[in-house]
Amino acid sequence: MTSVVLPVLLGLGLALPAVPSPMNRVQRFGMGNGPLGSSQAVRVQGYPLAHTAQVLPTDASGRIVGSDRNAQTDQAFRNLQHALAAGHSSLDQVVRLNAVVRDAAAADAVANAIERSFPVHDRPAVTLVQGRLPEGAALVALDAVAVSAAGMGDGPESLWSRSDSLAGPLGESHVAALPPGPTVYISGRAADGEPGEAAADVLGQLDETLAFLQLRRAEIVQLKCFLRPMSSAREAARAIVDSFGGHAPPMVFVEWLNRQTIEIEAIVADTAARRNRLPGIEFITPPGLKASPVFSRVARVLHSDTIFVSTLNGRTARRGDLQIHEMFADLSRILSQAGSDLRHLAKATYYVADDLTSRKLNEIRPEFYDPERAPAASKASVRGTAVAGRSLAVDIIAIPSQ
């Protein structure tokens, strides 16, 4: 990949880590045709992947920098660079960029930053959703997945790290390195009540799943939290850090409008599956949980390649049912180009901006999914998709079909 860094980073004196050049082990598809000018999909083979915590446009003390969307976006990218550096990576190694924006204008600012930061042939897959952010004055939040030099030849253990240049809850890691090899995606588990208590409740549920899989909390690479109200993000984050004994993995927060207070999903380095497993993907229902024909409780990936698909919204404005059918058609086409198909989806996140689209998604998904091979998933009701007229946004992680 070409080393291209945001102009705002020049002159900062940041020491960019030496990372291996992926060359043909990172492949991009639909370059420039994804959301915000991104690639439609990126396929990565056999590298450790740094997963960052969500970063906001804050200074080192935690104060929001400016009220201008462009200034905030530049600061968020600057902070993302700090997080990546702590994980032995850098912006030019990003393969997936996740953005939560307050409004469409903030999405335009992110698009401009992507154009400045990455040449078309090196752009990551991008996911995009609209909602309120953990800090009320923030207009954009970012997290990323990037090729990392961490752990190259050092064994399978994951790595949690903090950056001294970033704010955030004391004890939260800013980045974790997912080693190449088996990975587990755990679908969201939810709880109601006060945010801190609800978060602790969900972590207890995740512990049961981890125990069944013979995994430990220390192998969690990232927790993604769907939360309401978003103003309680600090309380939820503190509860998570406390539950982890003062040292927690990277966290991401997305506002949802669902009935329950919080849902948390997890990405886990699966050290228990590193021996005597055939390549592919396993879909698992742990004891005590009900199987579903449209999502799996756990997806265990045993393949060395990961395919990140950018957000798909469908092409027809104001028609949720058509957007869903178009989304699946576009997804099938992009997966085919990347060497995959609908039977090899590992993780799906569905964002729906109205009740009709939510209901239609439940009705239509069985038309496309093998009930024995549906991906791990979360579905969140959100304020918007940041795309005019679209009530659906879908993010996908897949593996090759062969």
Secondary structure as GFF3:
##gff-version 3
##sequence-region A 1 402
A	DSSP	three_ten_helix	7	9	.	.	.	ID=ss1
A	DSSP	three_ten_helix	23	25	.	.	.	ID=ss2
A	DSSP	beta_strand	26	29	.	.	.	ID=ss3
A	DSSP	three_ten_helix	35	37	.	.	.	ID=ss4
A	DSSP	beta_strand	41	45	.	.	.	ID=ss5
A	DSSP	beta_strand	49	52	.	.	.	ID=ss6
A	DSSP	alpha_helix	69	86	.	.	.	ID=ss7
A	DSSP	three_ten_helix	91	93	.	.	.	ID=ss8
A	DSSP	beta_strand	94	101	.	.	.	ID=ss9
A	DSSP	alpha_helix	104	117	.	.	.	ID=ss10
A	DSSP	three_ten_helix	120	122	.	.	.	ID=ss11
A	DSSP	beta_strand	125	130	.	.	.	ID=ss12
A	DSSP	beta_strand	140	147	.	.	.	ID=ss13
A	DSSP	beta_strand	159	161	.	.	.	ID=ss14
A	DSSP	beta_strand	175	178	.	.	.	ID=ss15
A	DSSP	beta_strand	183	191	.	.	.	ID=ss16
A	DSSP	alpha_helix	195	212	.	.	.	ID=ss17
A	DSSP	three_ten_helix	217	219	.	.	.	ID=ss18
A	DSSP	beta_strand	220	227	.	.	.	ID=ss19
A	DSSP	three_ten_helix	230	232	.	.	.	ID=ss20
A	DSSP	alpha_helix	233	243	.	.	.	ID=ss21
A	DSSP	beta_strand	251	255	.	.	.	ID=ss22
A	DSSP	beta_strand	262	269	.	.	.	ID=ss23
A	DSSP	three_ten_helix	271	273	.	.	.	ID=ss24
A	DSSP	beta_strand	281	284	.	.	.	ID=ss25
A	DSSP	beta_strand	298	301	.	.	.	ID=ss26
A	DSSP	beta_strand	305	312	.	.	.	ID=ss27
A	DSSP	alpha_helix	320	338	.	.	.	ID=ss28
A	DSSP	three_ten_helix	342	344	.	.	.	ID=ss29
A	DSSP	beta_strand	345	352	.	.	.	ID=ss30
A	DSSP	alpha_helix	355	368	.	.	.	ID=ss31
A	DSSP	beta_strand	376	381	.	.	.	ID=ss32
A	DSSP	beta_strand	392	398	.	.	.	ID=ss33
###
